[in-house]
Amino acid sequence: MSGDTFNGTLAVGIAEGKNLKETIKFANAAGALSVTKLGAQPSAPMKNDINNFMKSR
């Protein structure tokens, strides 16, 4: 699921026209968070969770 989460998050960032470097960092964080929970849908992190995770690093 980590790869799916990374790719989906990356695709959204690109589609929204966001900075590629920041989008990759955001997608990496999303992928990292996705492996902390069981299940496909429950493991997909919310935007707020990703932002908080990035702030804590």
Backbone atoms as SQL, in Angstrom:
CREATE TABLE atoms (id INTEGER PRIMARY KEY, chain TEXT, resi INTEGER, resn TEXT, atom TEXT, x REAL, y REAL, z REAL);
INSERT INTO atoms VALUES
  (1, 'A', 1, 'MET', 'N', 0.803, -1.195, 0.000),
  (2, 'A', 1, 'MET', 'CA', 0.000, 0.000, 0.000),
  (3, 'A', 1, 'MET', 'C', 0.847, 1.261, 0.000),
  (4, 'A', 2, 'SER', 'N', 2.044, 1.180, 0.490),
  (5, 'A', 2, 'SER', 'CA', 2.887, 2.371, 0.544),
  (6, 'A', 2, 'SER', 'C', 3.106, 2.963, -0.850),
  (7, 'A', 3, 'GLY', 'N', 3.381, 2.107, -1.809),
  (8, 'A', 3, 'GLY', 'CA', 3.599, 2.577, -3.177),
  (9, 'A', 3, 'GLY', 'C', 2.346, 3.170, -3.783),
  (10, 'A', 4, 'ASP', 'N', 1.205, 2.544, -3.531),
  (11, 'A', 4, 'ASP', 'CA', -0.062, 3.078, -4.035),
  (12, 'A', 4, 'ASP', 'C', -0.349, 4.449, -3.435),
  (13, 'A', 5, 'THR', 'N', -0.110, 4.573, -2.136),
  (14, 'A', 5, 'THR', 'CA', -0.340, 5.845, -1.462),
  (15, 'A', 5, 'THR', 'C', 0.601, 6.913, -1.993),
  (16, 'A', 6, 'PHE', 'N', 1.872, 6.557, -2.143),
  (17, 'A', 6, 'PHE', 'CA', 2.849, 7.502, -2.691),
  (18, 'A', 6, 'PHE', 'C', 2.419, 7.962, -4.083),
  (19, 'A', 7, 'ASN', 'N', 2.115, 7.012, -4.958),
  (20, 'A', 7, 'ASN', 'CA', 1.759, 7.352, -6.340),
  (21, 'A', 7, 'ASN', 'C', 0.488, 8.189, -6.421),
  (22, 'A', 8, 'GLY', 'N', -0.501, 7.844, -5.633),
  (23, 'A', 8, 'GLY', 'CA', -1.746, 8.608, -5.643),
  (24, 'A', 8, 'GLY', 'C', -1.545, 10.028, -5.158),
  (25, 'A', 9, 'THR', 'N', -0.782, 10.167, -4.082),
  (26, 'A', 9, 'THR', 'CA', -0.508, 11.491, -3.536),
  (27, 'A', 9, 'THR', 'C', 0.321, 12.317, -4.508),
  (28, 'A', 10, 'LEU', 'N', 1.293, 11.686, -5.136),
  (29, 'A', 10, 'LEU', 'CA', 2.127, 12.370, -6.125),
  (30, 'A', 10, 'LEU', 'C', 1.279, 12.835, -7.312),
  (31, 'A', 11, 'ALA', 'N', 0.402, 11.975, -7.796),
  (32, 'A', 11, 'ALA', 'CA', -0.450, 12.318, -8.932),
  (33, 'A', 11, 'ALA', 'C', -1.356, 13.503, -8.619),
  (34, 'A', 12, 'VAL', 'N', -1.916, 13.531, -7.414),
  (35, 'A', 12, 'VAL', 'CA', -2.782, 14.647, -7.028),
  (36, 'A', 12, 'VAL', 'C', -1.982, 15.943, -6.992),
  (37, 'A', 13, 'GLY', 'N', -0.793, 15.904, -6.396),
  (38, 'A', 13, 'GLY', 'CA', 0.036, 17.101, -6.330),
  (39, 'A', 13, 'GLY', 'C', 0.400, 17.627, -7.707),
  (40, 'A', 14, 'ILE', 'N', 0.757, 16.728, -8.606),
  (41, 'A', 14, 'ILE', 'CA', 1.096, 17.138, -9.974),
  (42, 'A', 14, 'ILE', 'C', -0.136, 17.722, -10.669),
  (43, 'A', 15, 'ALA', 'N', -1.283, 17.062, -10.512),
  (44, 'A', 15, 'ALA', 'CA', -2.514, 17.542, -11.142),
  (45, 'A', 15, 'ALA', 'C', -2.917, 18.914, -10.617),
  (46, 'A', 16, 'GLU', 'N', -2.591, 19.190, -9.364),
  (47, 'A', 16, 'GLU', 'CA', -2.924, 20.485, -8.775),
  (48, 'A', 16, 'GLU', 'C', -1.873, 21.547, -9.107),
  (49, 'A', 17, 'GLY', 'N', -0.820, 21.160, -9.827),
  (50, 'A', 17, 'GLY', 'CA', 0.200, 22.116, -10.240),
  (51, 'A', 17, 'GLY', 'C', 1.150, 22.537, -9.134),
  (52, 'A', 18, 'LYS', 'N', 1.284, 21.700, -8.115),
  (53, 'A', 18, 'LYS', 'CA', 2.154, 22.034, -6.991),
  (54, 'A', 18, 'LYS', 'C', 3.616, 21.800, -7.346),
  (55, 'A', 19, 'ASN', 'N', 4.499, 22.416, -6.581),
  (56, 'A', 19, 'ASN', 'CA', 5.941, 22.269, -6.733),
  (57, 'A', 19, 'ASN', 'C', 6.317, 20.794, -6.634),
  (58, 'A', 20, 'LEU', 'N', 7.066, 20.290, -7.615),
  (59, 'A', 20, 'LEU', 'CA', 7.384, 18.860, -7.660),
  (60, 'A', 20, 'LEU', 'C', 8.202, 18.402, -6.456),
  (61, 'A', 21, 'LYS', 'N', 9.195, 19.183, -6.046),
  (62, 'A', 21, 'LYS', 'CA', 10.033, 18.793, -4.915),
  (63, 'A', 21, 'LYS', 'C', 9.201, 18.653, -3.638),
  (64, 'A', 22, 'GLU', 'N', 8.333, 19.615, -3.381),
  (65, 'A', 22, 'GLU', 'CA', 7.483, 19.556, -2.193),
  (66, 'A', 22, 'GLU', 'C', 6.449, 18.443, -2.310),
  (67, 'A', 23, 'THR', 'N', 5.950, 18.209, -3.518),
  (68, 'A', 23, 'THR', 'CA', 4.981, 17.137, -3.736),
  (69, 'A', 23, 'THR', 'C', 5.610, 15.773, -3.465),
  (70, 'A', 24, 'ILE', 'N', 6.857, 15.588, -3.870),
  (71, 'A', 24, 'ILE', 'CA', 7.555, 14.330, -3.608),
  (72, 'A', 24, 'ILE', 'C', 7.758, 14.133, -2.114),
  (73, 'A', 25, 'LYS', 'N', 8.131, 15.182, -1.393),
  (74, 'A', 25, 'LYS', 'CA', 8.287, 15.081, 0.067),
  (75, 'A', 25, 'LYS', 'C', 6.959, 14.700, 0.718),
  (76, 'A', 26, 'PHE', 'N', 5.889, 15.335, 0.261),
  (77, 'A', 26, 'PHE', 'CA', 4.558, 15.061, 0.800),
  (78, 'A', 26, 'PHE', 'C', 4.152, 13.614, 0.508),
  (79, 'A', 27, 'ALA', 'N', 4.407, 13.150, -0.709),
  (80, 'A', 27, 'ALA', 'CA', 4.074, 11.775, -1.097),
  (81, 'A', 27, 'ALA', 'C', 4.898, 10.766, -0.304),
  (82, 'A', 28, 'ASN', 'N', 6.162, 11.075, -0.042),
  (83, 'A', 28, 'ASN', 'CA', 7.000, 10.195, 0.787),
  (84, 'A', 28, 'ASN', 'C', 6.431, 10.072, 2.190),
  (85, 'A', 29, 'ALA', 'N', 6.015, 11.187, 2.756),
  (86, 'A', 29, 'ALA', 'CA', 5.422, 11.164, 4.091),
  (87, 'A', 29, 'ALA', 'C', 4.126, 10.359, 4.096),
  (88, 'A', 30, 'ALA', 'N', 3.315, 10.534, 3.065),
  (89, 'A', 30, 'ALA', 'CA', 2.063, 9.781, 2.968),
  (90, 'A', 30, 'ALA', 'C', 2.341, 8.281, 2.891),
  (91, 'A', 31, 'GLY', 'N', 3.317, 7.896, 2.085),
  (92, 'A', 31, 'GLY', 'CA', 3.684, 6.487, 1.978),
  (93, 'A', 31, 'GLY', 'C', 4.185, 5.924, 3.292),
  (94, 'A', 32, 'ALA', 'N', 4.998, 6.713, 3.995),
  (95, 'A', 32, 'ALA', 'CA', 5.514, 6.267, 5.293),
  (96, 'A', 32, 'ALA', 'C', 4.387, 6.055, 6.295),
  (97, 'A', 33, 'LEU', 'N', 3.447, 6.969, 6.331),
  (98, 'A', 33, 'LEU', 'CA', 2.317, 6.829, 7.259),
  (99, 'A', 33, 'LEU', 'C', 1.421, 5.654, 6.906),
  (100, 'A', 34, 'SER', 'N', 1.325, 5.330, 5.641),
  (101, 'A', 34, 'SER', 'CA', 0.403, 4.269, 5.217),
  (102, 'A', 34, 'SER', 'C', 0.795, 2.897, 5.758),
  (103, 'A', 35, 'VAL', 'N', 2.048, 2.716, 6.104),
  (104, 'A', 35, 'VAL', 'CA', 2.472, 1.401, 6.608),
  (105, 'A', 35, 'VAL', 'C', 2.314, 1.280, 8.121),
  (106, 'A', 36, 'THR', 'N', 1.758, 2.301, 8.752),
  (107, 'A', 36, 'THR', 'CA', 1.579, 2.253, 10.201),
  (108, 'A', 36, 'THR', 'C', 0.217, 1.707, 10.615),
  (109, 'A', 37, 'LYS', 'N', -0.661, 1.439, 9.636),
  (110, 'A', 37, 'LYS', 'CA', -1.999, 0.912, 9.925),
  (111, 'A', 37, 'LYS', 'C', -2.300, -0.276, 9.016),
  (112, 'A', 38, 'LEU', 'N', -3.172, -1.156, 9.489),
  (113, 'A', 38, 'LEU', 'CA', -3.597, -2.308, 8.705),
  (114, 'A', 38, 'LEU', 'C', -4.760, -1.941, 7.790),
  (115, 'A', 39, 'GLY', 'N', -4.838, -2.601, 6.648),
  (116, 'A', 39, 'GLY', 'CA', -5.950, -2.421, 5.721),
  (117, 'A', 39, 'GLY', 'C', -5.661, -1.383, 4.667),
  (118, 'A', 40, 'ALA', 'N', -6.275, -1.556, 3.518),
  (119, 'A', 40, 'ALA', 'CA', -6.019, -0.648, 2.395),
  (120, 'A', 40, 'ALA', 'C', -6.591, 0.747, 2.641),
  (121, 'A', 41, 'GLN', 'N', -7.867, 0.843, 2.855),
  (122, 'A', 41, 'GLN', 'CA', -8.469, 2.166, 3.049),
  (123, 'A', 41, 'GLN', 'C', -8.103, 2.787, 4.395),
  (124, 'A', 42, 'PRO', 'N', -8.132, 2.033, 5.483),
  (125, 'A', 42, 'PRO', 'CA', -7.769, 2.644, 6.767),
  (126, 'A', 42, 'PRO', 'C', -6.314, 3.137, 6.826),
  (127, 'A', 43, 'SER', 'N', -5.457, 2.573, 5.992),
  (128, 'A', 43, 'SER', 'CA', -4.048, 2.972, 6.043),
  (129, 'A', 43, 'SER', 'C', -3.758, 4.231, 5.238),
  (130, 'A', 44, 'ALA', 'N', -4.695, 4.679, 4.417),
  (131, 'A', 44, 'ALA', 'CA', -4.483, 5.901, 3.633),
  (132, 'A', 44, 'ALA', 'C', -4.605, 7.105, 4.564),
  (133, 'A', 45, 'PRO', 'N', -3.507, 7.856, 4.741),
  (134, 'A', 45, 'PRO', 'CA', -3.547, 8.968, 5.688),
  (135, 'A', 45, 'PRO', 'C', -4.314, 10.172, 5.148),
  (136, 'A', 46, 'MET', 'N', -4.877, 10.927, 6.057),
  (137, 'A', 46, 'MET', 'CA', -5.566, 12.166, 5.706),
  (138, 'A', 46, 'MET', 'C', -4.515, 13.268, 5.556),
  (139, 'A', 47, 'LYS', 'N', -4.862, 14.297, 4.802),
  (140, 'A', 47, 'LYS', 'CA', -3.932, 15.401, 4.533),
  (141, 'A', 47, 'LYS', 'C', -3.401, 16.022, 5.831),
  (142, 'A', 48, 'ASN', 'N', -4.276, 16.221, 6.789),
  (143, 'A', 48, 'ASN', 'CA', -3.887, 16.802, 8.069),
  (144, 'A', 48, 'ASN', 'C', -2.862, 15.916, 8.784),
  (145, 'A', 49, 'ASP', 'N', -3.056, 14.595, 8.720),
  (146, 'A', 49, 'ASP', 'CA', -2.115, 13.659, 9.342),
  (147, 'A', 49, 'ASP', 'C', -0.735, 13.753, 8.688),
  (148, 'A', 50, 'ILE', 'N', -0.724, 13.892, 7.375),
  (149, 'A', 50, 'ILE', 'CA', 0.545, 13.998, 6.644),
  (150, 'A', 50, 'ILE', 'C', 1.254, 15.298, 7.027),
  (151, 'A', 51, 'ASN', 'N', 0.511, 16.393, 7.073),
  (152, 'A', 51, 'ASN', 'CA', 1.099, 17.680, 7.449),
  (153, 'A', 51, 'ASN', 'C', 1.684, 17.636, 8.866),
  (154, 'A', 52, 'ASN', 'N', 0.946, 17.036, 9.802),
  (155, 'A', 52, 'ASN', 'CA', 1.440, 16.925, 11.169),
  (156, 'A', 52, 'ASN', 'C', 2.690, 16.057, 11.243),
  (157, 'A', 53, 'PHE', 'N', 2.700, 14.980, 10.494),
  (158, 'A', 53, 'PHE', 'CA', 3.865, 14.086, 10.450),
  (159, 'A', 53, 'PHE', 'C', 5.092, 14.844, 9.917),
  (160, 'A', 54, 'MET', 'N', 4.888, 15.623, 8.871),
  (161, 'A', 54, 'MET', 'CA', 5.999, 16.373, 8.268),
  (162, 'A', 54, 'MET', 'C', 6.502, 17.450, 9.237),
  (163, 'A', 55, 'LYS', 'N', 5.634, 18.096, 9.967),
  (164, 'A', 55, 'LYS', 'CA', 6.032, 19.120, 10.932),
  (165, 'A', 55, 'LYS', 'C', 6.844, 18.528, 12.081),
  (166, 'A', 56, 'SER', 'N', 6.547, 17.279, 12.421),
  (167, 'A', 56, 'SER', 'CA', 7.236, 16.645, 13.552),
  (168, 'A', 56, 'SER', 'C', 8.614, 16.124, 13.183),
  (169, 'A', 57, 'ARG', 'N', 8.997, 16.184, 11.919),
  (170, 'A', 57, 'ARG', 'CA', 10.293, 15.678, 11.471),
  (171, 'A', 57, 'ARG', 'C', 11.231, 16.788, 11.174);
